[in-house]
Amino acid sequence: MNPYNPPINASNGPDPASSTPPKNVGFGINLIAVSVILGFAKIAYQRINERSFQIDNTRSMLSFGIGTLIMCTIAYFILRSIYLGGKLALWVYLIFTILTIVSLTLIFSQWNATPATLYRITYIVQGVLQIFAAILLILPRSWRWFYPKNLIKVI
């Protein structure tokens, strides 16, 4: 210990090792972001095929723009909260992942009823990305990011 080094204590700011999430959390957040981007691209593609993006249909274009802005804002705050270690955002995301698993089982049960479309394939890719992201977020190292050991007391 060098006496000329400044003392290290809590007033010097957070420890850099504990202020950034583990790589599992960062990769999981990236997978969620890719899934959200795929969802927006899928919706935009559908709207273009329905020909609702025309100059004379400004009300439809405006509502789509406002809806997209609201959904991007919600997605941003959920991803930011997960990055910062928010427990509520983690649990909300895990509940949505359970709903994704249920909807994927329904899609696979009706696989032979309709042809495989780009919409269905994109939906399956989104579901797989979300499930992998959930797995990454509940791995032990990631779990300790949300629930540090000093907060969990064993009696």
Contacts in CASP RR format, 6 or more apart in sequence:
PFRMAT RR
TARGET T0000
AUTHOR 0000-0000-0000
METHOD contacts of the structure
MODEL  1
MNPYNPPINASNGPDPASSTPPKNVGFGINLIAVSVILGFAKIAYQRINE
RSFQIDNTRSMLSFGIGTLIMCTIAYFILRSIYLGGKLALWVYLIFTILT
IVSLTLIFSQWNATPATLYRITYIVQGVLQIFAAILLILPRSWRWFYPKN
LIKVI
6 12 0 8 1.000
21 83 0 8 1.000
21 85 0 8 1.000
21 142 0 8 1.000
21 145 0 8 1.000
22 141 0 8 1.000
22 142 0 8 1.000
22 144 0 8 1.000
22 145 0 8 1.000
24 136 0 8 1.000
24 137 0 8 1.000
24 139 0 8 1.000
24 141 0 8 1.000
24 142 0 8 1.000
25 82 0 8 1.000
25 83 0 8 1.000
25 85 0 8 1.000
25 136 0 8 1.000
25 137 0 8 1.000
25 142 0 8 1.000
25 145 0 8 1.000
26 83 0 8 1.000
27 136 0 8 1.000
28 132 0 8 1.000
28 133 0 8 1.000
28 136 0 8 1.000
28 137 0 8 1.000
29 79 0 8 1.000
29 82 0 8 1.000
29 83 0 8 1.000
29 133 0 8 1.000
31 129 0 8 1.000
31 130 0 8 1.000
31 132 0 8 1.000
31 133 0 8 1.000
31 136 0 8 1.000
32 75 0 8 1.000
32 79 0 8 1.000
32 82 0 8 1.000
32 93 0 8 1.000
32 129 0 8 1.000
32 130 0 8 1.000
32 133 0 8 1.000
33 75 0 8 1.000
33 79 0 8 1.000
34 129 0 8 1.000
35 126 0 8 1.000
35 127 0 8 1.000
35 129 0 8 1.000
35 130 0 8 1.000
35 133 0 8 1.000
36 71 0 8 1.000
36 75 0 8 1.000
38 122 0 8 1.000
38 125 0 8 1.000
38 126 0 8 1.000
38 129 0 8 1.000
39 122 0 8 1.000
39 126 0 8 1.000
40 68 0 8 1.000
40 71 0 8 1.000
40 72 0 8 1.000
41 122 0 8 1.000
42 119 0 8 1.000
42 122 0 8 1.000
42 123 0 8 1.000
42 126 0 8 1.000
43 64 0 8 1.000
43 68 0 8 1.000
44 64 0 8 1.000
45 118 0 8 1.000
46 119 0 8 1.000
47 53 0 8 1.000
47 60 0 8 1.000
47 64 0 8 1.000
52 60 0 8 1.000
52 61 0 8 1.000
52 64 0 8 1.000
53 60 0 8 1.000
53 61 0 8 1.000
53 64 0 8 1.000
78 89 0 8 1.000
78 92 0 8 1.000
78 93 0 8 1.000
81 88 0 8 1.000
81 89 0 8 1.000
82 89 0 8 1.000
82 90 0 8 1.000
82 93 0 8 1.000
82 137 0 8 1.000
85 145 0 8 1.000
85 146 0 8 1.000
86 146 0 8 1.000
87 146 0 8 1.000
87 147 0 8 1.000
90 137 0 8 1.000
90 146 0 8 1.000
93 133 0 8 1.000
93 134 0 8 1.000
93 137 0 8 1.000
94 134 0 8 1.000
94 137 0 8 1.000
94 138 0 8 1.000
96 130 0 8 1.000
97 130 0 8 1.000
97 131 0 8 1.000
97 133 0 8 1.000
97 134 0 8 1.000
100 126 0 8 1.000
100 127 0 8 1.000
100 130 0 8 1.000
100 131 0 8 1.000
101 131 0 8 1.000
104 124 0 8 1.000
104 127 0 8 1.000
107 120 0 8 1.000
107 123 0 8 1.000
107 124 0 8 1.000
114 120 0 8 1.000
136 142 0 8 1.000
137 143 0 8 1.000
137 146 0 8 1.000
END
